[in-house]
Amino acid sequence: ITRVGAERLLLGSLLLFALLGTAGLYLDSAVSLLASRLLLGLAASMVSISITAIIAARFSGDARAAMLGYKGGIAAASSIAAILLAGWMGSVG
């Protein structure tokens, strides 16, 4: 993060996340799709790390604690919503 900066890391990891998230559209083997999902998880963790670094750099004290709390709450709620949405989509489609 110190070499490239948190903002650049965030942008790059979001682009990588978008590319790998759509890999199912153009990959045809199970092994390559599985590898893309592994890299997708890595890109997702890079997004989380860079957002945490940006919060740490821009906020201090109680404001930093609040922002990190918001980030954790949003991440948890998003995970639950994604699991429910995936289950619904699986039952419909």
Residue pairs with C-beta under 8 A, 6 or more apart in sequence:
1 9
1 49
1 50
1 53
4 12
6 50
6 53
6 54
6 57
7 50
7 54
9 46
9 49
9 50
9 53
10 47
10 50
10 51
10 54
12 46
13 43
13 46
13 47
13 50
14 47
16 39
16 43
16 46
17 40
17 43
17 44
17 47
20 36
20 37
20 39
20 40
20 43
21 40
23 32
23 33
23 36
23 37
23 40
24 33
24 36
27 33
27 36
48 75
51 71
52 68
52 71
55 64
55 67
55 68
55 71
56 64
59 67
